[in-house]
Each structure stands twice: as C-alpha cells, then as structure tokens.
Amino acid sequence: MPESEKRLRWIALGGLPLYAVFAAYDGVLTRDGIGQNLSLEGNPFVRWTMLRLGIGWALVVDKAVIGLSFALLALWLAPAIHRRDAWLWRIPMLPPVRRWMLSGDRAWIALIPLYGMSLAQALAAGVWLAAR
C-alpha cells in the first residue's frame, strides 16, 4: 500500500476517536436533558430506538452505528478516490463535477461525513449546554 493511502487511512481512523468523544458528551447531555420525556428527542429514529432499548442503550447503539458507518465509509472511499478507481467514474456526475474530481486529489471529500458528524455532535452538545 502506498504511503499516501496509509496516511489517508490514519486520517480517517483519527476521526473516529474525535467523533466518539463528542458523541459521548452529547449522549450524556441528551440523557440528562430529556430525562424520561422522550418527546424532547427530535430525531424520530433515535426516539424509536429509545422506546425499544431504553434511553441509555439507544444512545450508545445509535451513536456507535453512525460513527462506525462513517469511519468505514471514509476508510474505504478515501483511498479509492485517491487511486481514481475505475468504478468511481461509473457514478453519474455532471461534467463540471467530473472535471473537478480529475483536477486534483479529492480523497478528502470521503472524510467530510465523519468529521462533519463529529462537528454536529459537538454542536449538539453545545446546544444542550446552552439550554441548561
């Protein structure tokens, strides 16, 4: 494996602990913030899992599934974009997007979901803190 792909994988893996810290912080604040009033949970899927698993387990499972999914996506997609794998060009793209993808190394776009969700978890925790 080329050194550049190893670096991309480490960057992708680095997003997982960042996500885990912010997700755990948001999870604790969410659990404390909603108490037993599930109507305060805005995400219907999370509310559904809370009804079935209980508040604590639902938060752990939901956040773990999201974090691991985005980390696996980044681990798989970033090197593929970096290598310019053939299957990528079978994905429908507008001509300007195709030109942009070919104009440089765009592997970083595969990291946006993981690092973006980390930022979203940090913002969600901040909202809970502001509401206290």
C-alpha positions as CSV (number, residue, x, y, z in Angstrom):
1,M,0.0,0.0,0.0
2,P,1.5,3.4,-1.0
3,E,2.4,5.8,1.8
4,S,-0.3,8.3,0.7
5,E,-3.0,5.7,1.2
6,K,-1.7,4.8,4.6
7,R,-1.8,8.4,5.6
8,L,-5.4,8.7,4.3
9,R,-6.4,5.7,6.4
10,W,-4.8,7.1,9.5
11,I,-6.6,10.4,8.9
12,A,-9.9,8.5,8.5
13,L,-9.2,6.5,11.7
14,G,-8.4,9.7,13.5
15,G,-11.9,10.9,13.0
16,L,-13.4,8.0,14.9
17,P,-12.0,9.0,18.4
18,L,-12.9,12.6,17.7
19,Y,-16.5,11.5,16.9
20,A,-16.5,9.2,19.9
21,V,-15.6,12.0,22.4
22,F,-18.2,14.4,21.0
23,A,-20.9,11.7,20.7
24,A,-20.4,10.5,24.2
25,Y,-20.5,14.1,25.5
26,D,-23.7,14.7,23.5
27,G,-25.2,11.4,24.7
28,V,-24.7,12.1,28.3
29,L,-26.1,15.6,27.9
30,T,-29.0,14.2,25.9
31,R,-29.8,11.6,28.5
32,D,-29.7,14.2,31.3
33,G,-31.6,16.8,29.2
34,I,-34.6,14.7,28.2
35,G,-34.9,12.7,31.5
36,Q,-37.8,10.4,30.8
37,N,-39.6,12.7,28.4
38,L,-38.9,11.2,25.0
39,S,-40.9,13.8,23.3
40,L,-37.9,16.1,23.7
41,E,-35.8,13.9,21.4
42,G,-36.1,15.5,18.0
43,N,-34.8,12.6,15.9
44,P,-37.6,10.1,15.3
45,F,-35.3,7.2,14.7
46,V,-33.4,7.8,18.0
47,R,-36.8,8.2,19.8
48,W,-37.9,4.9,18.3
49,T,-34.8,3.1,19.5
50,M,-35.2,4.7,22.9
51,L,-38.6,3.2,23.2
52,R,-37.3,-0.2,22.4
53,L,-33.9,-0.3,24.1
54,G,-34.2,2.3,26.8
55,I,-32.6,5.8,26.7
56,G,-29.0,4.9,27.5
57,W,-28.6,1.8,25.3
58,A,-30.4,3.6,22.4
59,L,-27.9,6.5,22.5
60,V,-24.9,4.1,22.7
61,V,-26.2,1.9,19.8
62,D,-27.3,4.8,17.6
63,K,-24.1,6.8,18.0
64,A,-21.9,3.7,17.5
65,V,-23.7,2.7,14.3
66,I,-23.3,6.2,12.9
67,G,-19.7,6.6,13.9
68,L,-18.6,3.2,12.7
69,S,-20.5,3.6,9.4
70,F,-18.9,6.9,8.6
71,A,-15.5,5.6,9.6
72,L,-15.8,2.6,7.4
73,L,-17.0,4.7,4.5
74,A,-14.0,7.0,4.9
75,L,-11.6,4.1,5.2
76,W,-12.9,2.5,2.0
77,L,-13.8,5.6,-0.1
78,A,-10.8,7.9,0.5
79,P,-8.2,5.5,-0.9
80,A,-10.5,4.6,-3.8
81,I,-10.8,8.3,-4.7
82,H,-7.1,8.8,-4.3
83,R,-6.3,5.9,-6.6
84,R,-9.1,7.1,-9.0
85,D,-10.6,3.6,-9.1
86,A,-12.4,2.8,-12.3
87,W,-15.8,2.2,-10.6
88,L,-15.9,5.8,-9.4
89,W,-16.3,7.1,-13.0
90,R,-19.4,4.9,-13.5
91,I,-21.2,7.0,-10.9
92,P,-23.4,9.6,-12.7
93,M,-21.7,13.0,-12.4
94,L,-22.3,16.4,-14.0
95,P,-19.4,17.3,-16.4
96,P,-18.2,20.1,-14.1
97,V,-18.1,17.7,-11.1
98,R,-16.1,15.1,-13.2
99,R,-13.6,17.8,-14.3
100,W,-13.2,19.0,-10.6
101,M,-12.7,15.4,-9.5
102,L,-10.0,14.9,-12.1
103,S,-8.3,18.3,-11.4
104,G,-6.5,17.1,-8.2
105,D,-6.5,14.7,-5.3
106,R,-10.1,14.8,-4.0
107,A,-9.8,12.0,-1.4
108,W,-10.5,14.4,1.4
109,I,-14.2,14.5,0.4
110,A,-14.6,11.0,1.7
111,L,-13.7,12.3,5.2
112,I,-16.4,15.0,5.2
113,P,-19.2,12.8,6.6
114,L,-17.1,11.5,9.6
115,Y,-15.6,14.9,10.5
116,G,-18.9,16.7,9.7
117,M,-20.8,14.4,12.1
118,S,-18.1,15.0,14.7
119,L,-18.7,18.7,14.4
120,A,-22.5,18.1,14.5
121,Q,-22.1,16.1,17.8
122,A,-20.0,18.9,19.3
123,L,-22.7,21.5,18.3
124,A,-25.5,19.3,19.7
125,A,-23.6,19.1,23.0
126,G,-23.2,22.8,22.9
127,V,-26.9,23.3,22.4
128,W,-27.6,21.2,25.5
129,L,-25.1,23.2,27.5
130,A,-26.7,26.5,26.4
131,A,-30.2,25.2,27.3
132,R,-29.2,24.5,30.9
